[in-house]
């Protein structure tokens, strides 16, 4: 199957590019023939420190299959040796948080055709559109479902007790 795609992104209004806290993988334009393709988007929580780095680790980890525990260690290691003001150090101890949605597309054999599977934690969403019609919106499908405290994945393992039960999955063709 042929995959053609590109990523569009902007920092929040009033913020600089250096303050961008979200991530997508791949970030570069994609134009390739493949039997399997993975991509992901993560929304870093503004209130936490180093959430942009955490979002980047999550999307690349989803695509290459790196376990969350290894990503948490990478995040923590990236802060080693940084001199931070006391308040930033305190926030860093709490960890960074982000929502994640990942998509895997497989080019099936025979009658199976192309299939996709999505996984999501939090309120980063996938919308499947065909012929200008929405076929699937996942994990949220209505604006009323968004709130100010979605389930988020943390770089701090102690803060992830509810995450495993909150992973949502959806499949389609």
PyMOL commands that place a pseudoatom at each C-alpha (Angstrom):
pseudoatom trace, name=CA, resn=UNK, resi=1, chain=A, elem=C, hetatm=0, pos=[0.000, 0.000, 0.000]
pseudoatom trace, name=CA, resn=UNK, resi=2, chain=A, elem=C, hetatm=0, pos=[1.099, 3.544, -0.566]
pseudoatom trace, name=CA, resn=UNK, resi=3, chain=A, elem=C, hetatm=0, pos=[1.218, 5.918, 2.393]
pseudoatom trace, name=CA, resn=UNK, resi=4, chain=A, elem=C, hetatm=0, pos=[1.370, 9.658, 1.751]
pseudoatom trace, name=CA, resn=UNK, resi=5, chain=A, elem=C, hetatm=0, pos=[1.151, 12.030, 4.675]
pseudoatom trace, name=CA, resn=UNK, resi=6, chain=A, elem=C, hetatm=0, pos=[2.442, 15.137, 6.359]
pseudoatom trace, name=CA, resn=UNK, resi=7, chain=A, elem=C, hetatm=0, pos=[2.214, 16.744, 9.758]
pseudoatom trace, name=CA, resn=UNK, resi=8, chain=A, elem=C, hetatm=0, pos=[0.840, 20.210, 10.397]
pseudoatom trace, name=CA, resn=UNK, resi=9, chain=A, elem=C, hetatm=0, pos=[1.530, 21.803, 13.758]
pseudoatom trace, name=CA, resn=UNK, resi=10, chain=A, elem=C, hetatm=0, pos=[1.538, 25.111, 15.596]
pseudoatom trace, name=CA, resn=UNK, resi=11, chain=A, elem=C, hetatm=0, pos=[2.351, 26.168, 19.145]
pseudoatom trace, name=CA, resn=UNK, resi=12, chain=A, elem=C, hetatm=0, pos=[-0.523, 27.518, 21.208]
pseudoatom trace, name=CA, resn=UNK, resi=13, chain=A, elem=C, hetatm=0, pos=[-1.471, 31.102, 20.467]
pseudoatom trace, name=CA, resn=UNK, resi=14, chain=A, elem=C, hetatm=0, pos=[0.906, 33.443, 22.253]
pseudoatom trace, name=CA, resn=UNK, resi=15, chain=A, elem=C, hetatm=0, pos=[3.614, 30.766, 22.681]
pseudoatom trace, name=CA, resn=UNK, resi=16, chain=A, elem=C, hetatm=0, pos=[6.885, 30.454, 20.791]
pseudoatom trace, name=CA, resn=UNK, resi=17, chain=A, elem=C, hetatm=0, pos=[7.992, 27.375, 18.859]
pseudoatom trace, name=CA, resn=UNK, resi=18, chain=A, elem=C, hetatm=0, pos=[10.315, 26.577, 21.796]
pseudoatom trace, name=CA, resn=UNK, resi=19, chain=A, elem=C, hetatm=0, pos=[7.223, 26.268, 23.996]
pseudoatom trace, name=CA, resn=UNK, resi=20, chain=A, elem=C, hetatm=0, pos=[5.544, 23.677, 21.746]
pseudoatom trace, name=CA, resn=UNK, resi=21, chain=A, elem=C, hetatm=0, pos=[4.573, 20.747, 23.997]
pseudoatom trace, name=CA, resn=UNK, resi=22, chain=A, elem=C, hetatm=0, pos=[2.943, 18.326, 21.577]
pseudoatom trace, name=CA, resn=UNK, resi=23, chain=A, elem=C, hetatm=0, pos=[4.472, 15.754, 19.242]
pseudoatom trace, name=CA, resn=UNK, resi=24, chain=A, elem=C, hetatm=0, pos=[3.755, 13.653, 16.180]
pseudoatom trace, name=CA, resn=UNK, resi=25, chain=A, elem=C, hetatm=0, pos=[5.624, 10.799, 14.581]
pseudoatom trace, name=CA, resn=UNK, resi=26, chain=A, elem=C, hetatm=0, pos=[6.651, 10.900, 11.867]
pseudoatom trace, name=CA, resn=UNK, resi=27, chain=A, elem=C, hetatm=0, pos=[7.144, 14.659, 11.656]
pseudoatom trace, name=CA, resn=UNK, resi=28, chain=A, elem=C, hetatm=0, pos=[8.644, 14.519, 8.160]
pseudoatom trace, name=CA, resn=UNK, resi=29, chain=A, elem=C, hetatm=0, pos=[6.597, 14.120, 4.993]
pseudoatom trace, name=CA, resn=UNK, resi=30, chain=A, elem=C, hetatm=0, pos=[5.904, 10.449, 4.241]
pseudoatom trace, name=CA, resn=UNK, resi=31, chain=A, elem=C, hetatm=0, pos=[5.607, 8.988, 0.743]
pseudoatom trace, name=CA, resn=UNK, resi=32, chain=A, elem=C, hetatm=0, pos=[6.325, 5.270, 0.739]
pseudoatom trace, name=CA, resn=UNK, resi=33, chain=A, elem=C, hetatm=0, pos=[5.217, 1.794, -0.274]
pseudoatom trace, name=CA, resn=UNK, resi=34, chain=A, elem=C, hetatm=0, pos=[4.850, -0.507, 2.734]
pseudoatom trace, name=CA, resn=UNK, resi=35, chain=A, elem=C, hetatm=0, pos=[2.790, -3.370, 4.142]
pseudoatom trace, name=CA, resn=UNK, resi=36, chain=A, elem=C, hetatm=0, pos=[2.643, -1.848, 7.631]
pseudoatom trace, name=CA, resn=UNK, resi=37, chain=A, elem=C, hetatm=0, pos=[2.684, 1.723, 8.907]
pseudoatom trace, name=CA, resn=UNK, resi=38, chain=A, elem=C, hetatm=0, pos=[2.566, 3.265, 12.386]
pseudoatom trace, name=CA, resn=UNK, resi=39, chain=A, elem=C, hetatm=0, pos=[2.101, 6.858, 13.442]
pseudoatom trace, name=CA, resn=UNK, resi=40, chain=A, elem=C, hetatm=0, pos=[1.159, 8.676, 16.651]
pseudoatom trace, name=CA, resn=UNK, resi=41, chain=A, elem=C, hetatm=0, pos=[0.212, 12.041, 18.131]
pseudoatom trace, name=CA, resn=UNK, resi=42, chain=A, elem=C, hetatm=0, pos=[0.724, 13.151, 21.736]
pseudoatom trace, name=CA, resn=UNK, resi=43, chain=A, elem=C, hetatm=0, pos=[-0.614, 16.234, 23.507]
pseudoatom trace, name=CA, resn=UNK, resi=44, chain=A, elem=C, hetatm=0, pos=[1.740, 17.317, 26.283]
pseudoatom trace, name=CA, resn=UNK, resi=45, chain=A, elem=C, hetatm=0, pos=[0.077, 18.763, 29.378]
pseudoatom trace, name=CA, resn=UNK, resi=46, chain=A, elem=C, hetatm=0, pos=[0.875, 22.456, 29.655]
pseudoatom trace, name=CA, resn=UNK, resi=47, chain=A, elem=C, hetatm=0, pos=[0.883, 22.484, 33.453]
pseudoatom trace, name=CA, resn=UNK, resi=48, chain=A, elem=C, hetatm=0, pos=[3.744, 19.979, 33.719]
pseudoatom trace, name=CA, resn=UNK, resi=49, chain=A, elem=C, hetatm=0, pos=[7.468, 20.468, 33.140]
pseudoatom trace, name=CA, resn=UNK, resi=50, chain=A, elem=C, hetatm=0, pos=[9.201, 18.991, 30.118]
pseudoatom trace, name=CA, resn=UNK, resi=51, chain=A, elem=C, hetatm=0, pos=[5.930, 17.654, 28.673]
pseudoatom trace, name=CA, resn=UNK, resi=52, chain=A, elem=C, hetatm=0, pos=[7.114, 18.340, 25.106]
pseudoatom trace, name=CA, resn=UNK, resi=53, chain=A, elem=C, hetatm=0, pos=[10.034, 15.968, 25.600]
pseudoatom trace, name=CA, resn=UNK, resi=54, chain=A, elem=C, hetatm=0, pos=[7.679, 13.395, 27.152]
pseudoatom trace, name=CA, resn=UNK, resi=55, chain=A, elem=C, hetatm=0, pos=[5.260, 13.713, 24.201]
pseudoatom trace, name=CA, resn=UNK, resi=56, chain=A, elem=C, hetatm=0, pos=[8.148, 13.178, 21.750]
pseudoatom trace, name=CA, resn=UNK, resi=57, chain=A, elem=C, hetatm=0, pos=[9.281, 10.069, 23.625]
pseudoatom trace, name=CA, resn=UNK, resi=58, chain=A, elem=C, hetatm=0, pos=[5.737, 8.668, 23.680]
pseudoatom trace, name=CA, resn=UNK, resi=59, chain=A, elem=C, hetatm=0, pos=[5.120, 8.996, 19.934]
pseudoatom trace, name=CA, resn=UNK, resi=60, chain=A, elem=C, hetatm=0, pos=[8.467, 7.552, 18.916]
pseudoatom trace, name=CA, resn=UNK, resi=61, chain=A, elem=C, hetatm=0, pos=[8.039, 4.805, 21.527]
pseudoatom trace, name=CA, resn=UNK, resi=62, chain=A, elem=C, hetatm=0, pos=[4.619, 3.881, 20.153]
pseudoatom trace, name=CA, resn=UNK, resi=63, chain=A, elem=C, hetatm=0, pos=[6.001, 3.600, 16.625]
pseudoatom trace, name=CA, resn=UNK, resi=64, chain=A, elem=C, hetatm=0, pos=[9.076, 1.545, 17.532]
pseudoatom trace, name=CA, resn=UNK, resi=65, chain=A, elem=C, hetatm=0, pos=[7.445, -0.494, 20.318]
pseudoatom trace, name=CA, resn=UNK, resi=66, chain=A, elem=C, hetatm=0, pos=[9.561, 0.790, 23.211]
pseudoatom trace, name=CA, resn=UNK, resi=67, chain=A, elem=C, hetatm=0, pos=[7.960, -0.055, 26.590]
pseudoatom trace, name=CA, resn=UNK, resi=68, chain=A, elem=C, hetatm=0, pos=[6.705, 2.865, 28.683]
pseudoatom trace, name=CA, resn=UNK, resi=69, chain=A, elem=C, hetatm=0, pos=[9.152, 1.993, 31.482]
pseudoatom trace, name=CA, resn=UNK, resi=70, chain=A, elem=C, hetatm=0, pos=[12.110, 2.541, 29.143]
pseudoatom trace, name=CA, resn=UNK, resi=71, chain=A, elem=C, hetatm=0, pos=[10.621, 5.833, 27.949]
pseudoatom trace, name=CA, resn=UNK, resi=72, chain=A, elem=C, hetatm=0, pos=[10.213, 6.962, 31.565]
pseudoatom trace, name=CA, resn=UNK, resi=73, chain=A, elem=C, hetatm=0, pos=[13.880, 6.208, 32.194]
pseudoatom trace, name=CA, resn=UNK, resi=74, chain=A, elem=C, hetatm=0, pos=[14.917, 8.167, 29.080]
pseudoatom trace, name=CA, resn=UNK, resi=75, chain=A, elem=C, hetatm=0, pos=[12.840, 11.132, 30.223]
pseudoatom trace, name=CA, resn=UNK, resi=76, chain=A, elem=C, hetatm=0, pos=[14.369, 11.042, 33.705]
pseudoatom trace, name=CA, resn=UNK, resi=77, chain=A, elem=C, hetatm=0, pos=[17.911, 10.633, 32.286]
pseudoatom trace, name=CA, resn=UNK, resi=78, chain=A, elem=C, hetatm=0, pos=[17.423, 13.647, 30.029]
pseudoatom trace, name=CA, resn=UNK, resi=79, chain=A, elem=C, hetatm=0, pos=[16.974, 15.803, 33.138]
pseudoatom trace, name=CA, resn=UNK, resi=80, chain=A, elem=C, hetatm=0, pos=[20.093, 14.499, 34.904]
pseudoatom trace, name=CA, resn=UNK, resi=81, chain=A, elem=C, hetatm=0, pos=[22.652, 17.237, 35.310]
pseudoatom trace, name=CA, resn=UNK, resi=82, chain=A, elem=C, hetatm=0, pos=[20.253, 20.066, 34.465]
pseudoatom trace, name=CA, resn=UNK, resi=83, chain=A, elem=C, hetatm=0, pos=[20.356, 22.870, 36.966]
pseudoatom trace, name=CA, resn=UNK, resi=84, chain=A, elem=C, hetatm=0, pos=[16.780, 23.880, 37.617]
pseudoatom trace, name=CA, resn=UNK, resi=85, chain=A, elem=C, hetatm=0, pos=[15.233, 26.445, 39.928]
pseudoatom trace, name=CA, resn=UNK, resi=86, chain=A, elem=C, hetatm=0, pos=[13.609, 24.841, 42.988]
pseudoatom trace, name=CA, resn=UNK, resi=87, chain=A, elem=C, hetatm=0, pos=[10.070, 25.211, 41.614]
pseudoatom trace, name=CA, resn=UNK, resi=88, chain=A, elem=C, hetatm=0, pos=[11.030, 23.577, 38.289]
pseudoatom trace, name=CA, resn=UNK, resi=89, chain=A, elem=C, hetatm=0, pos=[12.787, 20.768, 40.146]
pseudoatom trace, name=CA, resn=UNK, resi=90, chain=A, elem=C, hetatm=0, pos=[9.637, 20.193, 42.187]
pseudoatom trace, name=CA, resn=UNK, resi=91, chain=A, elem=C, hetatm=0, pos=[7.475, 20.027, 39.043]
pseudoatom trace, name=CA, resn=UNK, resi=92, chain=A, elem=C, hetatm=0, pos=[9.968, 17.677, 37.381]
pseudoatom trace, name=CA, resn=UNK, resi=93, chain=A, elem=C, hetatm=0, pos=[9.724, 15.329, 40.378]
pseudoatom trace, name=CA, resn=UNK, resi=94, chain=A, elem=C, hetatm=0, pos=[5.973, 15.091, 39.757]
pseudoatom trace, name=CA, resn=UNK, resi=95, chain=A, elem=C, hetatm=0, pos=[6.645, 14.064, 36.164]
pseudoatom trace, name=CA, resn=UNK, resi=96, chain=A, elem=C, hetatm=0, pos=[5.403, 15.140, 32.767]
pseudoatom trace, name=CA, resn=UNK, resi=97, chain=A, elem=C, hetatm=0, pos=[2.010, 14.121, 31.391]
pseudoatom trace, name=CA, resn=UNK, resi=98, chain=A, elem=C, hetatm=0, pos=[0.573, 13.649, 27.897]
pseudoatom trace, name=CA, resn=UNK, resi=99, chain=A, elem=C, hetatm=0, pos=[-2.372, 12.165, 26.019]
pseudoatom trace, name=CA, resn=UNK, resi=100, chain=A, elem=C, hetatm=0, pos=[-1.530, 9.742, 23.181]
pseudoatom trace, name=CA, resn=UNK, resi=101, chain=A, elem=C, hetatm=0, pos=[-3.248, 8.264, 20.150]
pseudoatom trace, name=CA, resn=UNK, resi=102, chain=A, elem=C, hetatm=0, pos=[-1.428, 5.770, 17.943]
pseudoatom trace, name=CA, resn=UNK, resi=103, chain=A, elem=C, hetatm=0, pos=[-2.468, 4.230, 14.637]
pseudoatom trace, name=CA, resn=UNK, resi=104, chain=A, elem=C, hetatm=0, pos=[-1.255, 1.052, 12.937]
pseudoatom trace, name=CA, resn=UNK, resi=105, chain=A, elem=C, hetatm=0, pos=[-2.296, 0.316, 9.339]
pseudoatom trace, name=CA, resn=UNK, resi=106, chain=A, elem=C, hetatm=0, pos=[-1.748, -3.170, 7.886]
pseudoatom trace, name=CA, resn=UNK, resi=107, chain=A, elem=C, hetatm=0, pos=[-2.067, -4.200, 4.246]
pseudoatom trace, name=CA, resn=UNK, resi=108, chain=A, elem=C, hetatm=0, pos=[-3.887, -7.515, 4.703]
pseudoatom trace, name=CA, resn=UNK, resi=109, chain=A, elem=C, hetatm=0, pos=[-3.787, -10.534, 2.435]
pseudoatom trace, name=CA, resn=UNK, resi=110, chain=A, elem=C, hetatm=0, pos=[-6.777, -11.752, 0.454]
pseudoatom trace, name=CA, resn=UNK, resi=111, chain=A, elem=C, hetatm=0, pos=[-10.255, -10.691, 1.540]
pseudoatom trace, name=CA, resn=UNK, resi=112, chain=A, elem=C, hetatm=0, pos=[-9.063, -8.992, 4.738]
pseudoatom trace, name=CA, resn=UNK, resi=113, chain=A, elem=C, hetatm=0, pos=[-7.954, -5.898, 2.842]
pseudoatom trace, name=CA, resn=UNK, resi=114, chain=A, elem=C, hetatm=0, pos=[-6.364, -3.005, 4.677]
pseudoatom trace, name=CA, resn=UNK, resi=115, chain=A, elem=C, hetatm=0, pos=[-7.073, -2.829, 8.378]
pseudoatom trace, name=CA, resn=UNK, resi=116, chain=A, elem=C, hetatm=0, pos=[-6.232, -0.328, 11.065]
pseudoatom trace, name=CA, resn=UNK, resi=117, chain=A, elem=C, hetatm=0, pos=[-5.991, -0.434, 14.823]
pseudoatom trace, name=CA, resn=UNK, resi=118, chain=A, elem=C, hetatm=0, pos=[-5.837, 2.584, 17.092]
pseudoatom trace, name=CA, resn=UNK, resi=119, chain=A, elem=C, hetatm=0, pos=[-4.900, 2.898, 20.755]
pseudoatom trace, name=CA, resn=UNK, resi=120, chain=A, elem=C, hetatm=0, pos=[-5.563, 5.973, 22.856]
pseudoatom trace, name=CA, resn=UNK, resi=121, chain=A, elem=C, hetatm=0, pos=[-5.042, 7.273, 26.343]
pseudoatom trace, name=CA, resn=UNK, resi=122, chain=A, elem=C, hetatm=0, pos=[-6.618, 10.617, 27.073]
pseudoatom trace, name=CA, resn=UNK, resi=123, chain=A, elem=C, hetatm=0, pos=[-8.135, 13.021, 24.605]
pseudoatom trace, name=CA, resn=UNK, resi=124, chain=A, elem=C, hetatm=0, pos=[-5.835, 12.994, 21.573]
pseudoatom trace, name=CA, resn=UNK, resi=125, chain=A, elem=C, hetatm=0, pos=[-8.167, 11.846, 18.805]
pseudoatom trace, name=CA, resn=UNK, resi=126, chain=A, elem=C, hetatm=0, pos=[-8.228, 9.953, 15.537]
pseudoatom trace, name=CA, resn=UNK, resi=127, chain=A, elem=C, hetatm=0, pos=[-10.898, 10.724, 12.958]
pseudoatom trace, name=CA, resn=UNK, resi=128, chain=A, elem=C, hetatm=0, pos=[-11.435, 8.418, 9.970]
pseudoatom trace, name=CA, resn=UNK, resi=129, chain=A, elem=C, hetatm=0, pos=[-12.995, 10.209, 6.999]
pseudoatom trace, name=CA, resn=UNK, resi=130, chain=A, elem=C, hetatm=0, pos=[-14.047, 8.628, 3.712]
pseudoatom trace, name=CA, resn=UNK, resi=131, chain=A, elem=C, hetatm=0, pos=[-15.915, 10.438, 0.930]
pseudoatom trace, name=CA, resn=UNK, resi=132, chain=A, elem=C, hetatm=0, pos=[-16.273, 13.492, 3.192]
pseudoatom trace, name=CA, resn=UNK, resi=133, chain=A, elem=C, hetatm=0, pos=[-18.082, 11.433, 5.843]
pseudoatom trace, name=CA, resn=UNK, resi=134, chain=A, elem=C, hetatm=0, pos=[-16.801, 10.649, 9.327]
pseudoatom trace, name=CA, resn=UNK, resi=135, chain=A, elem=C, hetatm=0, pos=[-16.651, 6.873, 9.731]
pseudoatom trace, name=CA, resn=UNK, resi=136, chain=A, elem=C, hetatm=0, pos=[-14.992, 6.826, 13.155]
pseudoatom trace, name=CA, resn=UNK, resi=137, chain=A, elem=C, hetatm=0, pos=[-13.970, 9.354, 15.792]
pseudoatom trace, name=CA, resn=UNK, resi=138, chain=A, elem=C, hetatm=0, pos=[-11.883, 7.887, 18.577]
pseudoatom trace, name=CA, resn=UNK, resi=139, chain=A, elem=C, hetatm=0, pos=[-11.618, 7.910, 21.600]
pseudoatom trace, name=CA, resn=UNK, resi=140, chain=A, elem=C, hetatm=0, pos=[-13.898, 10.962, 21.817]
pseudoatom trace, name=CA, resn=UNK, resi=141, chain=A, elem=C, hetatm=0, pos=[-16.574, 11.731, 19.248]
pseudoatom trace, name=CA, resn=UNK, resi=142, chain=A, elem=C, hetatm=0, pos=[-18.414, 14.747, 20.697]
pseudoatom trace, name=CA, resn=UNK, resi=143, chain=A, elem=C, hetatm=0, pos=[-17.133, 18.077, 21.966]
pseudoatom trace, name=CA, resn=UNK, resi=144, chain=A, elem=C, hetatm=0, pos=[-18.981, 17.548, 25.293]
pseudoatom trace, name=CA, resn=UNK, resi=145, chain=A, elem=C, hetatm=0, pos=[-16.682, 14.606, 26.039]
pseudoatom trace, name=CA, resn=UNK, resi=146, chain=A, elem=C, hetatm=0, pos=[-13.627, 16.849, 26.352]
pseudoatom trace, name=CA, resn=UNK, resi=147, chain=A, elem=C, hetatm=0, pos=[-12.855, 18.140, 29.837]
pseudoatom trace, name=CA, resn=UNK, resi=148, chain=A, elem=C, hetatm=0, pos=[-10.012, 19.770, 31.731]
pseudoatom trace, name=CA, resn=UNK, resi=149, chain=A, elem=C, hetatm=0, pos=[-8.710, 16.560, 33.346]
pseudoatom trace, name=CA, resn=UNK, resi=150, chain=A, elem=C, hetatm=0, pos=[-8.337, 13.734, 30.820]
pseudoatom trace, name=CA, resn=UNK, resi=151, chain=A, elem=C, hetatm=0, pos=[-6.472, 10.548, 31.702]
pseudoatom trace, name=CA, resn=UNK, resi=152, chain=A, elem=C, hetatm=0, pos=[-2.809, 11.137, 30.831]
pseudoatom trace, name=CA, resn=UNK, resi=153, chain=A, elem=C, hetatm=0, pos=[0.325, 8.986, 30.677]
pseudoatom trace, name=CA, resn=UNK, resi=154, chain=A, elem=C, hetatm=0, pos=[2.999, 10.152, 33.106]
pseudoatom trace, name=CA, resn=UNK, resi=155, chain=A, elem=C, hetatm=0, pos=[6.762, 9.998, 33.005]
pseudoatom trace, name=CA, resn=UNK, resi=156, chain=A, elem=C, hetatm=0, pos=[6.460, 9.209, 36.729]
pseudoatom trace, name=CA, resn=UNK, resi=157, chain=A, elem=C, hetatm=0, pos=[5.515, 5.498, 37.112]
pseudoatom trace, name=CA, resn=UNK, resi=158, chain=A, elem=C, hetatm=0, pos=[3.706, 6.153, 40.414]
pseudoatom trace, name=CA, resn=UNK, resi=159, chain=A, elem=C, hetatm=0, pos=[1.224, 8.424, 38.618]
pseudoatom trace, name=CA, resn=UNK, resi=160, chain=A, elem=C, hetatm=0, pos=[0.144, 5.765, 36.090]
pseudoatom trace, name=CA, resn=UNK, resi=161, chain=A, elem=C, hetatm=0, pos=[-2.013, 3.509, 38.273]
pseudoatom trace, name=CA, resn=UNK, resi=162, chain=A, elem=C, hetatm=0, pos=[-5.196, 4.135, 36.235]
pseudoatom trace, name=CA, resn=UNK, resi=163, chain=A, elem=C, hetatm=0, pos=[-3.534, 4.225, 32.814]
pseudoatom trace, name=CA, resn=UNK, resi=164, chain=A, elem=C, hetatm=0, pos=[-3.559, 0.484, 31.979]
pseudoatom trace, name=CA, resn=UNK, resi=165, chain=A, elem=C, hetatm=0, pos=[-7.312, 0.270, 32.591]
pseudoatom trace, name=CA, resn=UNK, resi=166, chain=A, elem=C, hetatm=0, pos=[-7.882, 3.463, 30.599]
pseudoatom trace, name=CA, resn=UNK, resi=167, chain=A, elem=C, hetatm=0, pos=[-6.272, 2.364, 27.318]
pseudoatom trace, name=CA, resn=UNK, resi=168, chain=A, elem=C, hetatm=0, pos=[-8.930, 2.358, 24.616]
pseudoatom trace, name=CA, resn=UNK, resi=169, chain=A, elem=C, hetatm=0, pos=[-8.683, 0.410, 21.352]
pseudoatom trace, name=CA, resn=UNK, resi=170, chain=A, elem=C, hetatm=0, pos=[-10.616, 0.519, 18.089]
pseudoatom trace, name=CA, resn=UNK, resi=171, chain=A, elem=C, hetatm=0, pos=[-10.231, -1.342, 14.803]
pseudoatom trace, name=CA, resn=UNK, resi=172, chain=A, elem=C, hetatm=0, pos=[-11.504, -0.694, 11.315]
pseudoatom trace, name=CA, resn=UNK, resi=173, chain=A, elem=C, hetatm=0, pos=[-11.039, -1.212, 7.586]
for i in range(1, 173): cmd.bond("trace and resi %d" % i, "trace and resi %d" % (i + 1))
show_as sticks, trace
zoom trace
